[in-house]
């Protein structure tokens, strides 16, 4: 959490133009949200894998996915 605040402060201080600052902050938050969603979906996926294994199924491979 501390690093997020540090990053936000850096962005605010680095941009003099209000519009450029807003765009930089939006990009930062979109990337942050994308990463949080990715981690949440990975956790859900891991839970589904465990549940499926408990039912007696075998997982042959785990395909890599991406969030768009």
Predicted model as a PDB file, atoms N, CA, C, CB and O in Angstrom, pLDDT in the B-factor column:
MODEL        1                                                                  
ATOM      1  N   UNK A   1       0.824  -1.188   0.000  1.00 75.00           N  
ATOM      2  CA  UNK A   1       0.000   0.000   0.000  1.00 75.00           C  
ATOM      3  C   UNK A   1       0.867   1.251   0.000  1.00 75.00           C  
ATOM      4  CB  UNK A   1      -0.937  -0.001   1.201  1.00 75.00           C  
ATOM      5  O   UNK A   1       0.546   2.248  -0.646  1.00 75.00           O  
ATOM      6  N   UNK A   2       1.957   1.182   0.726  1.00 88.00           N  
ATOM      7  CA  UNK A   2       2.864   2.332   0.794  1.00 88.00           C  
ATOM      8  C   UNK A   2       3.457   2.661  -0.567  1.00 88.00           C  
ATOM      9  CB  UNK A   2       3.984   2.064   1.792  1.00 88.00           C  
ATOM     10  O   UNK A   2       3.612   3.829  -0.925  1.00 88.00           O  
ATOM     11  N   UNK A   3       3.790   1.610  -1.325  1.00 93.00           N  
ATOM     12  CA  UNK A   3       4.383   1.848  -2.645  1.00 93.00           C  
ATOM     13  C   UNK A   3       3.368   2.465  -3.603  1.00 93.00           C  
ATOM     14  CB  UNK A   3       4.927   0.537  -3.230  1.00 93.00           C  
ATOM     15  O   UNK A   3       3.740   3.244  -4.481  1.00 93.00           O  
ATOM     16  N   UNK A   4       2.094   2.125  -3.441  1.00 93.00           N  
ATOM     17  CA  UNK A   4       1.056   2.724  -4.276  1.00 93.00           C  
ATOM     18  C   UNK A   4       0.964   4.215  -4.010  1.00 93.00           C  
ATOM     19  CB  UNK A   4      -0.303   2.052  -4.024  1.00 93.00           C  
ATOM     20  O   UNK A   4       0.891   5.016  -4.941  1.00 93.00           O  
ATOM     21  N   UNK A   5       0.968   4.582  -2.746  1.00 95.00           N  
ATOM     22  CA  UNK A   5       0.911   6.002  -2.382  1.00 95.00           C  
ATOM     23  C   UNK A   5       2.148   6.721  -2.884  1.00 95.00           C  
ATOM     24  CB  UNK A   5       0.778   6.174  -0.856  1.00 95.00           C  
ATOM     25  O   UNK A   5       2.050   7.840  -3.388  1.00 95.00           O  
ATOM     26  N   UNK A   6       3.300   6.102  -2.757  1.00 96.00           N  
ATOM     27  CA  UNK A   6       4.540   6.695  -3.253  1.00 96.00           C  
ATOM     28  C   UNK A   6       4.464   6.907  -4.757  1.00 96.00           C  
ATOM     29  CB  UNK A   6       5.744   5.808  -2.901  1.00 96.00           C  
ATOM     30  O   UNK A   6       4.874   7.954  -5.258  1.00 96.00           O  
ATOM     31  N   UNK A   7       3.948   5.930  -5.473  1.00 96.00           N  
ATOM     32  CA  UNK A   7       3.803   6.054  -6.929  1.00 96.00           C  
ATOM     33  C   UNK A   7       2.857   7.195  -7.297  1.00 96.00           C  
ATOM     34  CB  UNK A   7       3.291   4.737  -7.530  1.00 96.00           C  
ATOM     35  O   UNK A   7       3.136   7.963  -8.218  1.00 96.00           O  
ATOM     36  N   UNK A   8       1.751   7.306  -6.588  1.00 95.00           N  
ATOM     37  CA  UNK A   8       0.789   8.375  -6.863  1.00 95.00           C  
ATOM     38  C   UNK A   8       1.414   9.741  -6.623  1.00 95.00           C  
ATOM     39  CB  UNK A   8      -0.465   8.210  -5.994  1.00 95.00           C  
ATOM     40  O   UNK A   8       1.229  10.664  -7.416  1.00 95.00           O  
ATOM     41  N   UNK A   9       2.144   9.864  -5.540  1.00 95.00           N  
ATOM     42  CA  UNK A   9       2.812  11.140  -5.235  1.00 95.00           C  
ATOM     43  C   UNK A   9       3.817  11.484  -6.317  1.00 95.00           C  
ATOM     44  CB  UNK A   9       3.514  11.077  -3.862  1.00 95.00           C  
ATOM     45  O   UNK A   9       3.910  12.641  -6.729  1.00 95.00           O  
ATOM     46  N   UNK A  10       4.571  10.500  -6.784  1.00 96.00           N  
ATOM     47  CA  UNK A  10       5.541  10.734  -7.863  1.00 96.00           C  
ATOM     48  C   UNK A  10       4.852  11.232  -9.129  1.00 96.00           C  
ATOM     49  CB  UNK A  10       6.323   9.449  -8.166  1.00 96.00           C  
ATOM     50  O   UNK A  10       5.325  12.162  -9.783  1.00 96.00           O  
ATOM     51  N   UNK A  11       3.730  10.602  -9.463  1.00 95.00           N  
ATOM     52  CA  UNK A  11       2.995  11.021 -10.658  1.00 95.00           C  
ATOM     53  C   UNK A  11       2.494  12.452 -10.500  1.00 95.00           C  
ATOM     54  CB  UNK A  11       1.814  10.070 -10.930  1.00 95.00           C  
ATOM     55  O   UNK A  11       2.618  13.263 -11.419  1.00 95.00           O  
ATOM     56  N   UNK A  12       1.937  12.757  -9.354  1.00 95.00           N  
ATOM     57  CA  UNK A  12       1.410  14.110  -9.111  1.00 95.00           C  
ATOM     58  C   UNK A  12       2.519  15.147  -9.201  1.00 95.00           C  
ATOM     59  CB  UNK A  12       0.728  14.188  -7.731  1.00 95.00           C  
ATOM     60  O   UNK A  12       2.334  16.210  -9.792  1.00 95.00           O  
ATOM     61  N   UNK A  13       3.666  14.840  -8.618  1.00 95.00           N  
ATOM     62  CA  UNK A  13       4.772  15.798  -8.629  1.00 95.00           C  
ATOM     63  C   UNK A  13       5.469  15.892  -9.982  1.00 95.00           C  
ATOM     64  CB  UNK A  13       5.778  15.424  -7.576  1.00 95.00           C  
ATOM     65  O   UNK A  13       6.061  16.923 -10.302  1.00 95.00           O  
ATOM     66  N   UNK A  14       5.405  14.827 -10.777  1.00 94.00           N  
ATOM     67  CA  UNK A  14       6.162  14.813 -12.027  1.00 94.00           C  
ATOM     68  C   UNK A  14       5.472  15.570 -13.153  1.00 94.00           C  
ATOM     69  CB  UNK A  14       6.405  13.396 -12.457  1.00 94.00           C  
ATOM     70  O   UNK A  14       6.136  16.003 -14.095  1.00 94.00           O  
ATOM     71  N   UNK A  15       4.168  15.738 -13.078  1.00 87.00           N  
ATOM     72  CA  UNK A  15       3.419  16.379 -14.153  1.00 87.00           C  
ATOM     73  C   UNK A  15       2.986  17.784 -13.745  1.00 87.00           C  
ATOM     74  CB  UNK A  15       2.195  15.535 -14.534  1.00 87.00           C  
ATOM     75  O   UNK A  15       2.333  17.968 -12.718  1.00 87.00           O  
ATOM     76  N   UNK A  16       3.354  18.768 -14.554  1.00 90.00           N  
ATOM     77  CA  UNK A  16       2.932  20.146 -14.295  1.00 90.00           C  
ATOM     78  C   UNK A  16       1.598  20.448 -14.955  1.00 90.00           C  
ATOM     79  CB  UNK A  16       3.989  21.130 -14.788  1.00 90.00           C  
ATOM     80  O   UNK A  16       0.814  21.252 -14.452  1.00 90.00           O  
ATOM     81  N   UNK A  17       1.349  19.802 -16.077  1.00 94.00           N  
ATOM     82  CA  UNK A  17       0.115  20.000 -16.815  1.00 94.00           C  
ATOM     83  C   UNK A  17      -0.991  19.174 -16.153  1.00 94.00           C  
ATOM     84  CB  UNK A  17       0.292  19.606 -18.314  1.00 94.00           C  
ATOM     85  O   UNK A  17      -0.811  17.985 -15.893  1.00 94.00           O  
ATOM     86  N   UNK A  18      -2.131  19.808 -15.884  1.00 95.00           N  
ATOM     87  CA  UNK A  18      -3.226  19.133 -15.191  1.00 95.00           C  
ATOM     88  C   UNK A  18      -3.765  17.963 -16.014  1.00 95.00           C  
ATOM     89  CB  UNK A  18      -4.353  20.125 -14.887  1.00 95.00           C  
ATOM     90  O   UNK A  18      -4.048  16.896 -15.468  1.00 95.00           O  
ATOM     91  N   UNK A  19      -3.905  18.161 -17.314  1.00 96.00           N  
ATOM     92  CA  UNK A  19      -4.436  17.105 -18.165  1.00 96.00           C  
ATOM     93  C   UNK A  19      -3.459  15.935 -18.239  1.00 96.00           C  
ATOM     94  CB  UNK A  19      -4.731  17.645 -19.574  1.00 96.00           C  
ATOM     95  O   UNK A  19      -3.874  14.778 -18.176  1.00 96.00           O  
ATOM     96  N   UNK A  20      -2.175  16.222 -18.371  1.00 95.00           N  
ATOM     97  CA  UNK A  20      -1.165  15.160 -18.407  1.00 95.00           C  
ATOM     98  C   UNK A  20      -1.131  14.411 -17.080  1.00 95.00           C  
ATOM     99  CB  UNK A  20       0.227  15.744 -18.724  1.00 95.00           C  
ATOM    100  O   UNK A  20      -0.959  13.192 -17.060  1.00 95.00           O  
ATOM    101  N   UNK A  21      -1.292  15.123 -15.985  1.00 96.00           N  
ATOM    102  CA  UNK A  21      -1.308  14.494 -14.656  1.00 96.00           C  
ATOM    103  C   UNK A  21      -2.514  13.562 -14.546  1.00 96.00           C  
ATOM    104  CB  UNK A  21      -1.347  15.573 -13.526  1.00 96.00           C  
ATOM    105  O   UNK A  21      -2.397  12.436 -14.063  1.00 96.00           O  
ATOM    106  N   UNK A  22      -3.665  14.041 -14.996  1.00 96.00           N  
ATOM    107  CA  UNK A  22      -4.874  13.226 -14.932  1.00 96.00           C  
ATOM    108  C   UNK A  22      -4.741  11.967 -15.791  1.00 96.00           C  
ATOM    109  CB  UNK A  22      -6.087  14.043 -15.381  1.00 96.00           C  
ATOM    110  O   UNK A  22      -5.149  10.885 -15.368  1.00 96.00           O  
ATOM    111  N   UNK A  23      -4.180  12.099 -16.982  1.00 97.00           N  
ATOM    112  CA  UNK A  23      -3.973  10.944 -17.852  1.00 97.00           C  
ATOM    113  C   UNK A  23      -3.000   9.948 -17.225  1.00 97.00           C  
ATOM    114  CB  UNK A  23      -3.454  11.396 -19.221  1.00 97.00           C  
ATOM    115  O   UNK A  23      -3.222   8.738 -17.275  1.00 97.00           O  
ATOM    116  N   UNK A  24      -1.926  10.462 -16.638  1.00 96.00           N  
ATOM    117  CA  UNK A  24      -0.943   9.582 -16.000  1.00 96.00           C  
ATOM    118  C   UNK A  24      -1.564   8.835 -14.822  1.00 96.00           C  
ATOM    119  CB  UNK A  24       0.279  10.391 -15.529  1.00 96.00           C  
ATOM    120  O   UNK A  24      -1.307   7.646 -14.633  1.00 96.00           O  
ATOM    121  N   UNK A  25      -2.374   9.526 -14.036  1.00 97.00           N  
ATOM    122  CA  UNK A  25      -3.037   8.877 -12.907  1.00 97.00           C  
ATOM    123  C   UNK A  25      -4.051   7.844 -13.387  1.00 97.00           C  
ATOM    124  CB  UNK A  25      -3.726   9.919 -12.021  1.00 97.00           C  
ATOM    125  O   UNK A  25      -4.155   6.764 -12.806  1.00 97.00           O  
ATOM    126  N   UNK A  26      -4.800   8.165 -14.439  1.00 97.00           N  
ATOM    127  CA  UNK A  26      -5.762   7.206 -14.980  1.00 97.00           C  
ATOM    128  C   UNK A  26      -5.064   5.946 -15.472  1.00 97.00           C  
ATOM    129  CB  UNK A  26      -6.565   7.839 -16.118  1.00 97.00           C  
ATOM    130  O   UNK A  26      -5.517   4.835 -15.198  1.00 97.00           O  
ATOM    131  N   UNK A  27      -3.980   6.111 -16.187  1.00 97.00           N  
ATOM    132  CA  UNK A  27      -3.224   4.946 -16.669  1.00 97.00           C  
ATOM    133  C   UNK A  27      -2.706   4.113 -15.509  1.00 97.00           C  
ATOM    134  CB  UNK A  27      -2.052   5.391 -17.555  1.00 97.00           C  
ATOM    135  O   UNK A  27      -2.766   2.884 -15.544  1.00 97.00           O  
ATOM    136  N   UNK A  28      -2.199   4.780 -14.482  1.00 97.00           N  
ATOM    137  CA  UNK A  28      -1.688   4.072 -13.310  1.00 97.00           C  
ATOM    138  C   UNK A  28      -2.801   3.272 -12.636  1.00 97.00           C  
ATOM    139  CB  UNK A  28      -1.065   5.064 -12.310  1.00 97.00           C  
ATOM    140  O   UNK A  28      -2.612   2.103 -12.299  1.00 97.00           O  
ATOM    141  N   UNK A  29      -3.965   3.904 -12.440  1.00 97.00           N  
ATOM    142  CA  UNK A  29      -5.067   3.216 -11.770  1.00 97.00           C  
ATOM    143  C   UNK A  29      -5.627   2.083 -12.624  1.00 97.00           C  
ATOM    144  CB  UNK A  29      -6.176   4.206 -11.431  1.00 97.00           C  
ATOM    145  O   UNK A  29      -5.999   1.040 -12.087  1.00 97.00           O  
ATOM    146  N   UNK A  30      -5.696   2.264 -13.941  1.00 95.00           N  
ATOM    147  CA  UNK A  30      -6.149   1.180 -14.808  1.00 95.00           C  
ATOM    148  C   UNK A  30      -5.205  -0.018 -14.709  1.00 95.00           C  
ATOM    149  CB  UNK A  30      -6.250   1.663 -16.267  1.00 95.00           C  
ATOM    150  O   UNK A  30      -5.656  -1.161 -14.643  1.00 95.00           O  
ATOM    151  N   UNK A  31      -3.914   0.238 -14.700  1.00 94.00           N  
ATOM    152  CA  UNK A  31      -2.938  -0.849 -14.566  1.00 94.00           C  
ATOM    153  C   UNK A  31      -3.063  -1.532 -13.206  1.00 94.00           C  
ATOM    154  CB  UNK A  31      -1.508  -0.314 -14.757  1.00 94.00           C  
ATOM    155  O   UNK A  31      -2.978  -2.756 -13.107  1.00 94.00           O  
ATOM    156  N   UNK A  32      -3.266  -0.733 -12.163  1.00 95.00           N  
ATOM    157  CA  UNK A  32      -3.410  -1.273 -10.816  1.00 95.00           C  
ATOM    158  C   UNK A  32      -4.665  -2.147 -10.716  1.00 95.00           C  
ATOM    159  CB  UNK A  32      -3.467  -0.131  -9.784  1.00 95.00           C  
ATOM    160  O   UNK A  32      -4.616  -3.244 -10.160  1.00 95.00           O  
ATOM    161  N   UNK A  33      -5.778  -1.664 -11.248  1.00 94.00           N  
ATOM    162  CA  UNK A  33      -7.021  -2.432 -11.222  1.00 94.00           C  
ATOM    163  C   UNK A  33      -6.871  -3.711 -12.038  1.00 94.00           C  
ATOM    164  CB  UNK A  33      -8.192  -1.589 -11.760  1.00 94.00           C  
ATOM    165  O   UNK A  33      -7.337  -4.771 -11.621  1.00 94.00           O  
ATOM    166  N   UNK A  34      -6.224  -3.618 -13.194  1.00 90.00           N  
ATOM    167  CA  UNK A  34      -6.006  -4.798 -14.030  1.00 90.00           C  
ATOM    168  C   UNK A  34      -5.205  -5.852 -13.263  1.00 90.00           C  
ATOM    169  CB  UNK A  34      -5.273  -4.410 -15.336  1.00 90.00           C  
ATOM    170  O   UNK A  34      -5.528  -7.039 -13.317  1.00 90.00           O  
ATOM    171  N   UNK A  35      -4.191  -5.433 -12.569  1.00 91.00           N  
ATOM    172  CA  UNK A  35      -3.363  -6.370 -11.801  1.00 91.00           C  
ATOM    173  C   UNK A  35      -4.154  -6.994 -10.646  1.00 91.00           C  
ATOM    174  CB  UNK A  35      -2.113  -5.653 -11.257  1.00 91.00           C  
ATOM    175  O   UNK A  35      -4.014  -8.187 -10.377  1.00 91.00           O  
ATOM    176  N   UNK A  36      -4.984  -6.197  -9.963  1.00 92.00           N  
ATOM    177  CA  UNK A  36      -5.798  -6.728  -8.872  1.00 92.00           C  
ATOM    178  C   UNK A  36      -6.811  -7.746  -9.380  1.00 92.00           C  
ATOM    179  CB  UNK A  36      -6.516  -5.594  -8.148  1.00 92.00           C  
ATOM    180  O   UNK A  36      -7.012  -8.789  -8.757  1.00 92.00           O  
ATOM    181  N   UNK A  37      -7.449  -7.447 -10.510  1.00 91.00           N  
ATOM    182  CA  UNK A  37      -8.409  -8.383 -11.099  1.00 91.00           C  
ATOM    183  C   UNK A  37      -7.698  -9.672 -11.496  1.00 91.00           C  
ATOM    184  CB  UNK A  37      -9.113  -7.753 -12.328  1.00 91.00           C  
ATOM    185  O   UNK A  37      -8.220 -10.766 -11.283  1.00 91.00           O  
ATOM    186  N   UNK A  38      -6.502  -9.537 -12.073  1.00 89.00           N  
ATOM    187  CA  UNK A  38      -5.725 -10.713 -12.473  1.00 89.00           C  
ATOM    188  C   UNK A  38      -5.433 -11.607 -11.272  1.00 89.00           C  
ATOM    189  CB  UNK A  38      -4.409 -10.286 -13.145  1.00 89.00           C  
ATOM    190  O   UNK A  38      -5.601 -12.824 -11.346  1.00 89.00           O  
ATOM    191  N   UNK A  39      -5.000 -11.009 -10.172  1.00 91.00           N  
ATOM    192  CA  UNK A  39      -4.693 -11.786  -8.972  1.00 91.00           C  
ATOM    193  C   UNK A  39      -5.937 -12.452  -8.402  1.00 91.00           C  
ATOM    194  CB  UNK A  39      -4.052 -10.896  -7.916  1.00 91.00           C  
ATOM    195  O   UNK A  39      -5.885 -13.601  -7.963  1.00 91.00           O  
ATOM    196  N   UNK A  40      -7.060 -11.729  -8.409  1.00 94.00           N  
ATOM    197  CA  UNK A  40      -8.307 -12.297  -7.899  1.00 94.00           C  
ATOM    198  C   UNK A  40      -8.748 -13.477  -8.760  1.00 94.00           C  
ATOM    199  CB  UNK A  40      -9.413 -11.226  -7.855  1.00 94.00           C  
ATOM    200  O   UNK A  40      -9.158 -14.510  -8.230  1.00 94.00           O  
ATOM    201  N   UNK A  41      -8.668 -13.334 -10.087  1.00 91.00           N  
ATOM    202  CA  UNK A  41      -9.072 -14.420 -10.974  1.00 91.00           C  
ATOM    203  C   UNK A  41      -8.143 -15.624 -10.854  1.00 91.00           C  
ATOM    204  CB  UNK A  41      -9.107 -13.934 -12.415  1.00 91.00           C  
ATOM    205  O   UNK A  41      -8.593 -16.765 -10.961  1.00 91.00           O  
ATOM    206  N   UNK A  42      -6.863 -15.385 -10.636  1.00 90.00           N  
ATOM    207  CA  UNK A  42      -5.927 -16.498 -10.424  1.00 90.00           C  
ATOM    208  C   UNK A  42      -6.295 -17.268  -9.160  1.00 90.00           C  
ATOM    209  CB  UNK A  42      -4.473 -15.979 -10.328  1.00 90.00           C  
ATOM    210  O   UNK A  42      -6.211 -18.496  -9.125  1.00 90.00           O  
ATOM    211  N   UNK A  43      -6.705 -16.534  -8.120  1.00 93.00           N  
ATOM    212  CA  UNK A  43      -7.095 -17.183  -6.873  1.00 93.00           C  
ATOM    213  C   UNK A  43      -8.368 -18.007  -7.062  1.00 93.00           C  
ATOM    214  CB  UNK A  43      -7.298 -16.139  -5.767  1.00 93.00           C  
ATOM    215  O   UNK A  43      -8.468 -19.126  -6.560  1.00 93.00           O  
ATOM    216  N   UNK A  44      -9.332 -17.453  -7.783  1.00 93.00           N  
ATOM    217  CA  UNK A  44     -10.572 -18.183  -8.072  1.00 93.00           C  
ATOM    218  C   UNK A  44     -10.255 -19.425  -8.900  1.00 93.00           C  
ATOM    219  CB  UNK A  44     -11.590 -17.275  -8.821  1.00 93.00           C  
ATOM    220  O   UNK A  44     -10.787 -20.503  -8.636  1.00 93.00           O  
ATOM    221  N   UNK A  45      -9.396 -19.276  -9.892  1.00 89.00           N  
ATOM    222  CA  UNK A  45      -9.011 -20.395 -10.751  1.00 89.00           C  
ATOM    223  C   UNK A  45      -8.348 -21.509  -9.943  1.00 89.00           C  
ATOM    224  CB  UNK A  45      -8.066 -19.914 -11.856  1.00 89.00           C  
ATOM    225  O   UNK A  45      -8.631 -22.689 -10.150  1.00 89.00           O  
ATOM    226  N   UNK A  46      -7.473 -21.129  -9.031  1.00 88.00           N  
ATOM    227  CA  UNK A  46      -6.799 -22.124  -8.188  1.00 88.00           C  
ATOM    228  C   UNK A  46      -7.820 -22.876  -7.330  1.00 88.00           C  
ATOM    229  CB  UNK A  46      -5.736 -21.445  -7.285  1.00 88.00           C  
ATOM    230  O   UNK A  46      -7.694 -24.084  -7.128  1.00 88.00           O  
ATOM    231  N   UNK A  47      -8.812 -22.174  -6.836  1.00 91.00           N  
ATOM    232  CA  UNK A  47      -9.866 -22.820  -6.053  1.00 91.00           C  
ATOM    233  C   UNK A  47     -10.679 -23.793  -6.894  1.00 91.00           C  
ATOM    234  CB  UNK A  47     -10.787 -21.773  -5.445  1.00 91.00           C  
ATOM    235  O   UNK A  47     -11.046 -24.872  -6.428  1.00 91.00           O  
ATOM    236  N   UNK A  48     -10.958 -23.410  -8.135  1.00 89.00           N  
ATOM    237  CA  UNK A  48     -11.695 -24.301  -9.027  1.00 89.00           C  
ATOM    238  C   UNK A  48     -10.886 -25.545  -9.369  1.00 89.00           C  
ATOM    239  CB  UNK A  48     -12.082 -23.566 -10.303  1.00 89.00           C  
ATOM    240  O   UNK A  48     -11.441 -26.638  -9.483  1.00 89.00           O  
ATOM    241  N   UNK A  49      -9.579 -25.382  -9.534  1.00 87.00           N  
ATOM    242  CA  UNK A  49      -8.714 -26.529  -9.820  1.00 87.00           C  
ATOM    243  C   UNK A  49      -8.750 -27.509  -8.654  1.00 87.00           C  
ATOM    244  CB  UNK A  49      -7.261 -26.069 -10.094  1.00 87.00           C  
ATOM    245  O   UNK A  49      -8.876 -28.717  -8.856  1.00 87.00           O  
ATOM    246  N   UNK A  50      -8.640 -26.992  -7.438  1.00 88.00           N  
ATOM    247  CA  UNK A  50      -8.675 -27.859  -6.257  1.00 88.00           C  
ATOM    248  C   UNK A  50     -10.015 -28.575  -6.140  1.00 88.00           C  
ATOM    249  CB  UNK A  50      -8.404 -27.045  -4.986  1.00 88.00           C  
ATOM    250  O   UNK A  50     -10.067 -29.766  -5.832  1.00 88.00           O  
ATOM    251  N   UNK A  51     -11.091 -27.845  -6.386  1.00 89.00           N  
ATOM    252  CA  UNK A  51     -12.425 -28.438  -6.314  1.00 89.00           C  
ATOM    253  C   UNK A  51     -12.587 -29.537  -7.363  1.00 89.00           C  
ATOM    254  CB  UNK A  51     -13.503 -27.359  -6.505  1.00 89.00           C  
ATOM    255  O   UNK A  51     -13.165 -30.589  -7.088  1.00 89.00           O  
ATOM    256  N   UNK A  52     -12.075 -29.284  -8.557  1.00 87.00           N  
ATOM    257  CA  UNK A  52     -12.156 -30.268  -9.638  1.00 87.00           C  
ATOM    258  C   UNK A  52     -11.332 -31.510  -9.311  1.00 87.00           C  
ATOM    259  CB  UNK A  52     -11.679 -29.653 -10.960  1.00 87.00           C  
ATOM    260  O   UNK A  52     -11.760 -32.630  -9.589  1.00 87.00           O  
ATOM    261  N   UNK A  53     -10.154 -31.317  -8.723  1.00 87.00           N  
ATOM    262  CA  UNK A  53      -9.310 -32.463  -8.341  1.00 87.00           C  
ATOM    263  C   UNK A  53      -9.982 -33.302  -7.262  1.00 87.00           C  
ATOM    264  CB  UNK A  53      -7.934 -31.979  -7.846  1.00 87.00           C  
ATOM    265  O   UNK A  53      -9.852 -34.526  -7.261  1.00 87.00           O  
ATOM    266  N   UNK A  54     -10.698 -32.660  -6.345  1.00 88.00           N  
ATOM    267  CA  UNK A  54     -11.388 -33.390  -5.284  1.00 88.00           C  
ATOM    268  C   UNK A  54     -12.490 -34.275  -5.854  1.00 88.00           C  
ATOM    269  CB  UNK A  54     -11.974 -32.415  -4.261  1.00 88.00           C  
ATOM    270  O   UNK A  54     -12.848 -35.293  -5.262  1.00 88.00           O  
ATOM    271  N   UNK A  55     -13.019 -33.884  -7.000  1.00 90.00           N  
ATOM    272  CA  UNK A  55     -14.073 -34.670  -7.641  1.00 90.00           C  
ATOM    273  C   UNK A  55     -13.492 -35.837  -8.436  1.00 90.00           C  
ATOM    274  CB  UNK A  55     -14.912 -33.780  -8.559  1.00 90.00           C  
ATOM    275  O   UNK A  55     -14.240 -36.624  -9.018  1.00 90.00           O  
ATOM    276  N   UNK A  56     -12.161 -35.953  -8.464  1.00 87.00           N  
ATOM    277  CA  UNK A  56     -11.524 -37.091  -9.115  1.00 87.00           C  
ATOM    278  C   UNK A  56     -10.975 -36.812 -10.502  1.00 87.00           C  
ATOM    279  CB  UNK A  56     -12.483 -38.194  -9.201  1.00 87.00           C  
ATOM    280  O   UNK A  56     -10.448 -37.715 -11.152  1.00 87.00           O  
ATOM    281  N   UNK A  57     -11.089 -35.598 -10.953  1.00 87.00           N  
ATOM    282  CA  UNK A  57     -10.577 -35.262 -12.279  1.00 87.00           C  
ATOM    283  C   UNK A  57      -9.082 -34.954 -12.203  1.00 87.00           C  
ATOM    284  CB  UNK A  57     -11.346 -34.062 -12.872  1.00 87.00           C  
ATOM    285  O   UNK A  57      -8.557 -34.580 -11.154  1.00 87.00           O  
ATOM    286  N   UNK A  58      -8.420 -35.121 -13.337  1.00 85.00           N  
ATOM    287  CA  UNK A  58      -7.008 -34.761 -13.435  1.00 85.00           C  
ATOM    288  C   UNK A  58      -6.875 -33.572 -14.380  1.00 85.00           C  
ATOM    289  CB  UNK A  58      -6.147 -35.970 -13.930  1.00 85.00           C  
ATOM    290  O   UNK A  58      -7.562 -33.490 -15.398  1.00 85.00           O  
ATOM    291  N   UNK A  59      -6.002 -32.675 -14.035  1.00 79.00           N  
ATOM    292  CA  UNK A  59      -5.747 -31.506 -14.871  1.00 79.00           C  
ATOM    293  C   UNK A  59      -4.535 -31.819 -15.740  1.00 79.00           C  
ATOM    294  CB  UNK A  59      -5.513 -30.211 -14.003  1.00 79.00           C  
ATOM    295  O   UNK A  59      -3.435 -32.016 -15.224  1.00 79.00           O  
ATOM    296  N   UNK A  60      -4.731 -31.866 -17.067  1.00 79.00           N  
ATOM    297  CA  UNK A  60      -3.621 -32.174 -17.974  1.00 79.00           C  
ATOM    298  C   UNK A  60      -2.707 -30.978 -18.157  1.00 79.00           C  
ATOM    299  CB  UNK A  60      -4.150 -32.632 -19.328  1.00 79.00           C  
ATOM    300  O   UNK A  60      -1.484 -31.104 -18.097  1.00 79.00           O  
ATOM    301  N   UNK A  61      -3.306 -29.814 -18.383  1.00 80.00           N  
ATOM    302  CA  UNK A  61      -2.508 -28.611 -18.555  1.00 80.00           C  
ATOM    303  C   UNK A  61      -3.332 -27.399 -18.156  1.00 80.00           C  
ATOM    304  CB  UNK A  61      -2.011 -28.481 -20.010  1.00 80.00           C  
ATOM    305  O   UNK A  61      -4.562 -27.438 -18.126  1.00 80.00           O  
ATOM    306  N   UNK A  62      -2.640 -26.350 -17.857  1.00 78.00           N  
ATOM    307  CA  UNK A  62      -3.291 -25.097 -17.478  1.00 78.00           C  
ATOM    308  C   UNK A  62      -2.897 -24.039 -18.491  1.00 78.00           C  
ATOM    309  CB  UNK A  62      -2.900 -24.660 -16.025  1.00 78.00           C  
ATOM    310  O   UNK A  62      -1.748 -23.597 -18.516  1.00 78.00           O  
ATOM    311  N   UNK A  63      -3.835 -23.634 -19.320  1.00 81.00           N  
ATOM    312  CA  UNK A  63      -3.554 -22.644 -20.346  1.00 81.00           C  
ATOM    313  C   UNK A  63      -3.384 -21.247 -19.737  1.00 81.00           C  
ATOM    314  CB  UNK A  63      -4.672 -22.635 -21.388  1.00 81.00           C  
ATOM    315  O   UNK A  63      -4.075 -20.861 -18.795  1.00 81.00           O  
ATOM    316  N   UNK A  64      -2.445 -20.521 -20.310  1.00 81.00           N  
ATOM    317  CA  UNK A  64      -2.219 -19.157 -19.854  1.00 81.00           C  
ATOM    318  C   UNK A  64      -3.336 -18.270 -20.410  1.00 81.00           C  
ATOM    319  CB  UNK A  64      -0.809 -18.637 -20.298  1.00 81.00           C  
ATOM    320  O   UNK A  64      -3.754 -18.428 -21.557  1.00 81.00           O  
ATOM    321  N   UNK A  65      -3.805 -17.350 -19.595  1.00 75.00           N  
ATOM    322  CA  UNK A  65      -4.882 -16.452 -19.996  1.00 75.00           C  
ATOM    323  C   UNK A  65      -4.444 -15.013 -19.794  1.00 75.00           C  
ATOM    324  CB  UNK A  65      -6.173 -16.744 -19.199  1.00 75.00           C  
ATOM    325  O   UNK A  65      -3.471 -14.727 -19.096  1.00 75.00           O  
ATOM    326  N   UNK A  66      -5.187 -14.120 -20.423  1.00 76.00           N  
ATOM    327  CA  UNK A  66      -4.888 -12.700 -20.231  1.00 76.00           C  
ATOM    328  C   UNK A  66      -6.193 -11.928 -20.055  1.00 76.00           C  
ATOM    329  CB  UNK A  66      -4.072 -12.134 -21.431  1.00 76.00           C  
ATOM    330  O   UNK A  66      -7.245 -12.326 -20.555  1.00 76.00           O  
ATOM    331  N   UNK A  67      -6.097 -10.833 -19.343  1.00 67.00           N  
ATOM    332  CA  UNK A  67      -7.248  -9.959 -19.114  1.00 67.00           C  
ATOM    333  C   UNK A  67      -7.133  -8.808 -20.091  1.00 67.00           C  
ATOM    334  CB  UNK A  67      -7.314  -9.444 -17.624  1.00 67.00           C  
ATOM    335  O   UNK A  67      -6.113  -8.121 -20.154  1.00 67.00           O  
ATOM    336  N   UNK A  68      -8.208  -8.609 -20.859  1.00 73.00           N  
ATOM    337  CA  UNK A  68      -8.202  -7.534 -21.853  1.00 73.00           C  
ATOM    338  C   UNK A  68      -9.194  -6.473 -21.426  1.00 73.00           C  
ATOM    339  CB  UNK A  68      -8.546  -8.071 -23.273  1.00 73.00           C  
ATOM    340  O   UNK A  68      -9.358  -5.468 -22.117  1.00 73.00           O  
TER     341      UNK A  68                                                      
ENDMDL                                                                          
END                                                                             
